[in-house]
Amino acid sequence: MFKSTITKIIVLCSIIMMAVSSCNNSPKDSNTISKSIKYNTPKYVFLFIGDGMSMPQINMAEAALNYKKEDSKAGIVKLTMHKFPVTGMSTTYAEDRYITDSAAAATALATGHKTSVGTLSMNEDATKKYETIAEMAHRLGKKVGIVTTVSIDHATPAAYYAHVSSRNKYQEIGEQLLNSGFDYFGGGSVKYSSYKNKTYDQFKKEAAEKGYKFVNTKEEISKLNSTSGKVIATLKSFDDPNKGDGAMPYAIDLPRDNDPEDHIVLADFTRQGIKVLDNDKGFFMMVEGGKIDWAGHSNDVASNIQEVIDFDKAIAEAKKFYDLHPNETLIVVTGDHECGGLTLGYAGTHYESSFGILKYQNISFNKFSQLVNQWKKEGTITFDQAMKEVTKYFGLGNKEIPLNKSDIKRLKEAFNLSMGRVKSDKEAVKVLYGYNTPLTVTATQILNNKAGVAWTSYSHTALPTMVFAIGPGAVLFDGYYDNTDVANRIMEAANYQK
């Protein structure tokens, strides 16, 4: 009887503990509890967004970094973001679709509101504008900076200053950028190739009229400071009309680039942006690693890894600032969605992985596709000649990565498709290869699979994203919640009023 009573008490206590734990993890209850937690209101707020980045991308980068050590036993080397004391997870669905896009996801992270796919910082039918956390900070007299590796008018950065019904309205977004009054735009330029009736020179002229200093060399960028005024900092190469996508080069391609002025990475733009924004009233800075997503769309693990590492180096710059102002600085890191359905594991290698062989890839899918497209134009290259290039850039066929008959058959089929030498079903090709050249996708897939890595999609997935935080108010980001809560909790922590 006594033992039975004790058992019942233990079970009852367990149920109560589980119920309390469940309440603590629910978004509404955790917001209520947070009001009883004391913390300083941060003066400086950083929001880092890895576009297309969830736990698989982070874990893959950490596993790859482990193989750079002399003692590369199974394990991980933690990224800066993963060393932050607070960890959470957020759901990412859009107003009208379970698998979101960058516009709807960025709107949630910028405004605390859901919207439809393709819409930027407005409601689903584009009849109401939502004020963003960047605009709130600006309204409160704080400086604001927006930084990205893709074009500065792309979906994620645009969500912080633009209000449009479609993310594809690039010219309208660019005009709202110049009218935002924000203090610093860094990284990619504008996607002027998609502007309807405005050239890049016209955009730069209008920027000057709005009081923006336009800097595009490493020397000029290195001299930026708190007295520089309003700045648009980008790369000189964007003056070339052939580079109209406005994006920075892939990190994996930089060592090959002949122009030293393009050897500027996200961390550089972040570090110099901090100098521009630093002031007594405080600032808000959003930094995006946009090409993590692009590499995911193309199922390119090696490029994806380098983009995540490049992104984390930018976070490290904010951490340096935090170390100087620990009681006044909040850093929040998250992703807008996962891209590609990345999995650390592959059926063909069972429980084995060989992440170290990924080091043999030394070119992005984008650069290699450009090469393949050039071969198609010339129309003279043979499969054997192409295979020498595949070995050169991906390591496939070398001593450490031997190819079997099935691999060679796949590569040959993809080569013939890429050269237009065989008829193909467009829909079938899209399912098999996505939107890239078949030879490029096949080369990266074979390398990835032999490393023990696989993908499920060429598109986004509904996987929740990670949230990491450090600094005053970081405690608000513990738990499991929605992506809208990331913005709402930044507003709460920093005392930005809607």
HELIX and SHEET records of a PDB file:
HELIX    1   1 PHE A    2  ASN A   25  1                                  24    
HELIX    2   2 PRO A   27  SER A   34  1                                   8    
HELIX    3   3 MET A   55  ASN A   66  1                                  12    
HELIX    4   4 MET A   81  LYS A   83  5                                   3    
HELIX    5   5 SER A  102  THR A  111  1                                  10    
HELIX    6   6 ILE A  133  ARG A  139  1                                   7    
HELIX    7   7 ALA A  155  ALA A  158  1                                   4    
HELIX    8   8 TYR A  170  ASN A  179  1                                  10    
HELIX    9   9 TYR A  192  SER A  194  5                                   3    
HELIX   10  10 TYR A  200  GLU A  209  1                                  10    
HELIX   11  11 LYS A  218  SER A  222  1                                   5    
HELIX   12  12 LYS A  236  ASP A  239  5                                   4    
HELIX   13  13 PRO A  241  LYS A  243  5                                   3    
HELIX   14  14 ALA A  251  ARG A  256  5                                   6    
HELIX   15  15 PRO A  260  ASP A  262  5                                   3    
HELIX   16  16 LEU A  266  LEU A  277  1                                  12    
HELIX   17  17 LYS A  291  HIS A  297  1                                   7    
HELIX   18  18 VAL A  301  LEU A  324  1                                  24    
HELIX   19  19 ALA A  347  THR A  349  5                                   3    
HELIX   20  20 PHE A  355  TYR A  360  5                                   6    
HELIX   21  21 PHE A  365  GLU A  378  1                                  14    
HELIX   22  22 PHE A  383  PHE A  394  1                                  12    
HELIX   23  23 LYS A  405  SER A  418  1                                  14    
HELIX   24  24 LYS A  426  TYR A  433  1                                   8    
HELIX   25  25 PRO A  438  ALA A  451  1                                  14    
HELIX   26  26 ALA A  474  PHE A  477  5                                   4    
HELIX   27  27 ASN A  483  ALA A  494  1                                  12    
SHEET    1   A10 TYR A 212  VAL A 215  0                                        
SHEET    2   A10 LYS A 230  ALA A 233  1                                        
SHEET    3   A10 TYR A 184  GLY A 187  1                                        
SHEET    4   A10 LYS A 143  THR A 148  1                                        
SHEET    5   A10 PHE A 283  GLY A 289  1                                        
SHEET    6   A10 TYR A  44  GLY A  50  1                                        
SHEET    7   A10 THR A 329  GLY A 335  1                                        
SHEET    8   A10 THR A 465  ILE A 470 -1                                        
SHEET    9   A10 VAL A  86  THR A  91 -1                                        
SHEET   10   A10 GLY A 479  ASP A 482  1                                        
SHEET    1   B 2 GLU A 338  CYS A 339  0                                        
SHEET    2   B 2 HIS A 460  THR A 461 -1                                        
END                                                                             
